[in-house]
C-alpha cells in the first residue's frame, strides 16, 4: 500500500452542528422576546393612566389608580391635578421598569413627567429643569397604581 493508495475518509455529518446552532439561536430569540415583554401589561396600565392625566380626564385617571380608602380624589388632584405637585402633566417619558426587589408583588416604573408638549429633549435645559421624575408601582394582582414608598 503506497502513500497515495489510502482510503478516503468522509467527514462527519454537519447535521448535528446545524441542529445545535439552530436550538441555541431559537433559545436566544425566545429569551430576548421574553425580556422585552416581561412587564408589558404593567407598562400598558401606566401608559393608560398617564394618557388620562395628560388628556385632563382626572376621574378616569383616578379610577385607573385604584386608590385605597385613605387616598381620596382631592388628594389625587393635589398630586396630579393642574395645580398639583406633578401637574400640569402635558407629556411623559418612560425611563425604566423593574420588578420590586423585596416583595416582588409589582413593577416599579420610573417616568419623567413634563408640563410641556412634546416632551423636551436633552438640549433644552430650561424645559428639562421643569421635568419631574415619578416612581410608580403597578401591582401584578389587580394592576393598581401607587407611589413608591
C-alpha angles and dihedrals in degrees: 000000000000134000094265096042097078122128115255118249119221116221117242117267114275091211094095091051092050092047093052092045091050093049092049091048092050091048091052092049092048091048091050092050091048090049093052095046101037095108098026098126093047092049090051090052092050091046092052090049094048092045089054091050092048090049091051093243094139096164090055091045090050090053091050089050089060093206129204121248091262094056106072130189091259090054088050091052090049087058103035107015125107090270095033130114094268096027150148091041112191100158141003141198128206114235106174146339124203139159116264106261103216109031098023089204096121150002127272108220118191114205133175113217124198136191088220130082121240101033108263118250124235094262095064102080096176095055092039090057089063092054115106129201116230124193110205127184117211112193120224095218104055103003090241118160128224140159118265107261 
